[in-house]
Amino acid sequence: MDYKEENADFYSLDPDTILRTVEAACGKSMSAVCRPYASYINRVYELQTNSGESIVAKFYRPGRWTREALQDEHDLLQELSEGELPIIAPQPLSDGSTLGGEDEMYFALFPKMGGRTCDELSDDNWLEIGRLVGRVHQIGASRSANSRVSWSPDTVTKEHVKYILQGKFVPDSLKEDYERVAWEFIELAEPMFEDVSLQRIHGDFHFANLIYRPGESFFMIDFDDMAMGPAIQDLWMLLPGRGSEVRREINLFAEGYETFRSFPYSQIKLIEVLRGMRYIHFCVWCAHQVQDSSFLESNPNWGTQEYWRQEIQDLQTQIRSVHSELSDLL
């Protein structure tokens, strides 16, 4: 049985099924509106009640997260909402919970909120985003998320590399090179995480997950990849460059961040390690998507010799970058 057959209900979601499921869960009568949103992992739809309320229904891809892991995400969102932070929290269902579904096909409902992305930030924007992340981390550090991944090389990255190698995604002619460079990267990265505090973080905080609502503020969206990780993970993907090129942005962000809590300056040395970890993470993400035939139709280069040669080169570049960063700090 292949992945698609195993998760037939998820792949066969149709408007009638979606509307019936949501009506039963929220106790509201729905109109015929069911507009799909672009989403690589989950299935996301804009719906509308007969009273005109717009709702976004998110059906989580089966097998990616356990119910407990999804609940960890919802718990953090609820805590942030109670703290009046600009995030979008799931709406309560008729039974008082925020997570519906069963048999590993779960869903949640969110209010529709418009906004636009903003990828060119002013000094004031950097200060504001620093304050936002500082507030999120202040609440995130208050307790753990025991069912979420720990974003460190000795846990998640090791598992990622094992998955890639055991899954036979790398061509035989390049497998030895990939294995060697991946483990070299992990061995370099592991000691750098000693004594690094891990806490609840967004985990995938880049410009696509930051929307601006004129007259209001920036909103942090899509906590799908929430993790236990170093605080600096929720900064580096926003930075427009590397090293000394982004000192100004880091300092502005840190100034805003410190309105609410101390900025972890000691974690700046982890940025290039985290970048390399993301390269490996993205490989694994793609490897999971290969089970969906539509992925290869839109990404025909994935898994080719050319692709894996580039991955090896990218990891070699990151190893050099980490060494360079460490030399600059000495």
C-alpha positions in Angstrom: 0.0 0.0 0.0 1.5 3.4 -0.9 1.2 6.6 1.0 -1.7 8.0 -1.1 -3.8 4.8 -0.6 -3.0 4.8 3.1 -4.3 8.4 3.5 -7.1 8.2 0.9 -9.5 10.2 3.1 -7.0 13.1 3.1 -6.4 13.1 -0.6 -10.1 12.6 -1.4 -11.3 15.6 0.6 -14.0 17.3 -1.5 -16.2 20.4 -0.8 -19.2 18.3 0.4 -17.0 16.3 2.9 -15.3 19.5 4.1 -18.5 21.4 4.7 -20.2 18.5 6.4 -17.2 17.9 8.7 -17.0 21.6 9.7 -20.7 22.0 10.2 -20.8 19.0 12.5 -17.7 20.3 14.5 -18.7 23.9 14.9 -22.5 23.7 15.0 -22.8 26.5 12.3 -24.6 26.2 9.0 -22.2 26.7 6.1 -22.8 28.2 2.7 -21.5 26.6 -0.5 -18.2 28.6 -0.4 -15.1 26.3 -0.3 -12.0 28.0 -1.8 -8.8 26.1 -1.6 -5.6 27.9 -0.5 -2.1 27.1 -1.7 -0.5 24.8 0.9 2.4 22.5 0.4 1.7 20.2 3.4 -1.8 20.6 4.7 -5.2 21.2 3.0 -6.5 24.7 3.7 -9.8 26.1 2.6 -11.7 29.3 3.0 -15.3 28.7 4.1 -18.2 30.9 4.9 -21.2 30.5 7.2 -24.7 31.3 6.1 -24.4 34.4 8.3 -21.5 35.7 6.3 -18.6 34.8 8.7 -15.4 33.8 6.9 -13.6 30.8 8.3 -10.3 29.1 7.3 -10.4 25.3 7.8 -7.0 23.6 8.1 -6.8 19.8 7.6 -3.5 18.5 8.8 -1.6 16.0 6.7 -1.9 12.6 8.4 1.3 11.1 9.9 3.1 14.4 10.2 2.2 15.3 13.8 0.5 13.3 16.5 -2.6 14.6 18.2 -0.5 15.5 21.2 2.0 17.5 19.1 -0.8 19.4 17.4 -2.3 20.1 20.9 1.1 21.6 21.9 0.8 24.0 19.0 -2.8 25.0 20.0 -1.8 25.4 23.6 0.9 27.9 22.7 -1.4 29.8 20.4 -4.1 30.0 23.1 -1.5 31.3 25.6 -0.3 33.9 23.1 -3.9 34.9 22.4 -4.7 35.3 26.1 -1.6 37.5 26.3 -3.1 39.7 23.5 -0.3 39.0 21.0 -0.9 39.5 17.3 -1.3 35.9 16.3 -4.2 34.0 14.8 -5.5 31.4 17.3 -7.8 28.4 16.4 -11.5 28.9 17.2 -13.3 26.7 19.7 -15.4 23.9 18.3 -18.8 22.9 19.7 -17.2 20.6 22.3 -14.9 23.3 23.6 -11.7 21.9 22.0 -9.8 23.5 19.1 -8.7 20.3 17.4 -11.3 18.2 15.5 -11.0 14.9 13.7 -9.8 11.4 14.5 -7.8 8.5 13.0 -4.8 10.8 12.4 -6.8 13.2 10.2 -7.2 16.3 12.3 -8.4 19.8 11.5 -8.8 23.2 13.1 -10.8 26.3 12.3 -9.3 29.9 12.2 -10.8 33.3 11.6 -9.9 34.7 8.2 -7.6 37.7 8.6 -6.1 39.5 5.6 -2.8 41.2 5.4 0.3 41.6 3.2 3.8 40.4 3.4 6.6 42.9 4.0 10.1 41.9 3.0 11.8 45.3 3.1 11.9 46.4 6.7 12.6 49.9 8.1 14.5 50.4 11.3 11.1 50.8 13.1 9.9 47.6 11.6 13.0 45.7 13.0 12.3 47.1 16.4 8.6 46.2 16.2 9.4 42.6 15.1 12.0 42.3 17.8 9.3 43.3 20.4 6.8 40.8 18.9 9.3 37.9 19.0 10.4 38.9 22.5 6.8 38.7 23.7 6.2 35.4 22.0 9.4 33.9 23.6 8.6 35.3 27.0 5.4 33.2 27.0 7.0 30.4 25.1 9.6 30.0 27.8 7.0 29.5 30.5 6.7 25.8 29.9 7.7 23.0 27.6 6.1 21.3 24.6 6.9 17.6 25.3 5.5 16.2 22.0 7.4 18.6 19.7 10.8 18.1 18.2 13.9 19.5 19.9 15.6 21.6 17.3 19.2 20.6 17.9 21.8 18.7 15.8 22.1 15.7 18.1 18.4 15.0 17.9 16.5 16.3 14.9 19.4 16.6 12.4 20.7 13.1 13.2 17.3 11.7 12.6 17.0 13.6 9.3 20.3 12.3 8.0 19.4 8.7 9.0 16.0 9.1 7.2 17.7 10.3 4.0 20.3 7.5 4.0 18.0 4.7 5.0 15.4 5.8 2.5 17.8 5.4 -0.4 17.1 8.9 -1.8 20.7 9.6 -2.6 22.2 7.9 -5.7 24.7 5.2 -4.8 27.5 7.1 -6.6 27.0 10.1 -4.2 25.8 8.4 -1.0 29.3 8.1 0.6 30.1 11.8 -0.1 26.7 12.9 1.3 27.0 10.7 4.4 30.6 11.9 5.1 29.8 15.7 4.8 26.5 15.4 6.7 28.1 13.7 9.7 31.1 16.1 9.5 28.5 18.9 9.8 26.8 17.3 12.8 30.0 16.6 14.6 31.0 20.3 14.1 27.5 21.5 15.2 26.9 19.3 18.3 29.4 20.9 20.7 28.0 24.4 19.8 24.7 23.4 21.3 26.1 22.5 24.7 24.4 24.5 27.4 22.1 26.2 24.9 18.6 26.7 26.4 15.8 25.3 24.3 12.3 26.7 24.6 9.0 26.9 22.6 9.6 28.8 19.4 7.8 29.5 16.2 10.4 27.4 14.4 9.8 28.6 10.8 9.8 32.3 11.1 10.4 33.9 7.7 8.7 36.7 5.7 5.9 34.4 4.4 4.9 33.8 8.0 4.8 37.5 8.9 1.9 39.6 7.7 1.3 43.3 8.0 -2.0 44.8 8.7 -1.9 48.6 8.1 -3.0 50.5 11.1 -2.5 47.5 13.4 0.8 45.6 13.6 2.7 42.7 12.3 1.0 39.4 12.8 3.0 36.1 13.3 1.2 33.3 11.5 1.5 29.5 10.8 3.0 27.8 13.9 3.0 24.5 12.1 6.7 23.9 12.7 6.6 25.0 16.4 9.5 23.4 18.2 11.6 23.3 21.3 14.7 25.2 20.0 17.1 28.1 20.5 15.6 31.6 20.5 17.8 32.7 17.6 16.0 30.4 15.3 13.2 32.9 15.2 15.5 35.6 13.8 18.0 34.3 11.3 15.6 33.5 8.5 14.5 37.2 8.4 18.1 38.5 8.0 19.0 39.9 4.5 22.5 38.6 4.6 25.2 37.0 6.6 27.8 37.9 9.2 28.9 41.5 9.4 26.4 42.4 6.7 23.5 42.1 9.1 24.9 43.5 12.4 22.6 46.5 12.1 19.5 44.4 11.7 20.5 42.1 14.6 21.1 45.1 16.9 17.8 46.7 16.0 15.9 43.4 16.5 17.7 42.9 19.8 16.8 46.4 21.0 13.1 45.6 20.5 13.4 42.1 21.9 14.9 43.4 25.1 11.8 45.4 25.9 10.5 42.1 27.2 13.4 39.8 27.8 17.2 39.5 27.5 18.4 38.9 23.9 20.5 35.7 23.6 23.6 37.3 22.1 25.6 34.1 22.8 23.4 32.3 20.2 24.4 34.5 17.3 27.2 31.9 16.7 24.5 29.3 16.0 23.1 31.1 12.9 25.2 29.3 10.3 24.7 26.0 12.1 21.0 26.6 12.0 21.2 27.4 8.3 22.9 24.1 7.6 20.4 22.3 9.7 17.6 23.8 7.6 19.3 22.6 4.4 19.1 19.0 5.8 15.6 19.6 7.1 14.4 20.8 3.7 15.8 17.7 2.1 13.8 15.5 4.4 10.7 17.6 3.9 11.1 17.1 0.1 11.7 13.3 0.6 8.4 13.1 2.4 6.6 14.9 -0.4 8.0 12.6 -3.0 5.3 10.1 -1.9 2.8 12.6 -3.4 3.2 12.3 -7.2 2.3 16.0 -7.7 5.5 17.0 -5.9 7.8 15.5 -8.6 5.7 17.0 -11.3 6.4 20.5 -10.0 10.0 19.6 -8.8 11.4 17.4 -11.5 15.0 18.0 -10.5 14.6 16.7 -6.9 16.5 13.6 -6.2 18.7 13.7 -9.3 22.5 13.5 -9.3 22.6 17.2 -9.9 20.4 17.9 -7.0 22.5 15.8 -4.5 25.8 17.2 -5.8 24.4 20.7 -5.0 23.3 19.6 -1.5 26.8 18.2 -0.8 28.3 21.5 -2.0 25.9 23.5 0.1 26.8 21.6 3.3 30.5 21.9 2.6 29.9 25.7 2.2 28.1 25.7 5.6 30.9 23.8 7.3 33.3 26.5 6.1 30.9 29.2 7.2 30.6 27.8 10.7 34.4 27.6 11.0 34.7 31.2 9.8 32.1 32.3 12.3 33.9 30.6 15.1 37.2 32.2 14.0 35.6 35.7 14.1 34.4 35.1 17.6 37.8 34.1 18.9 
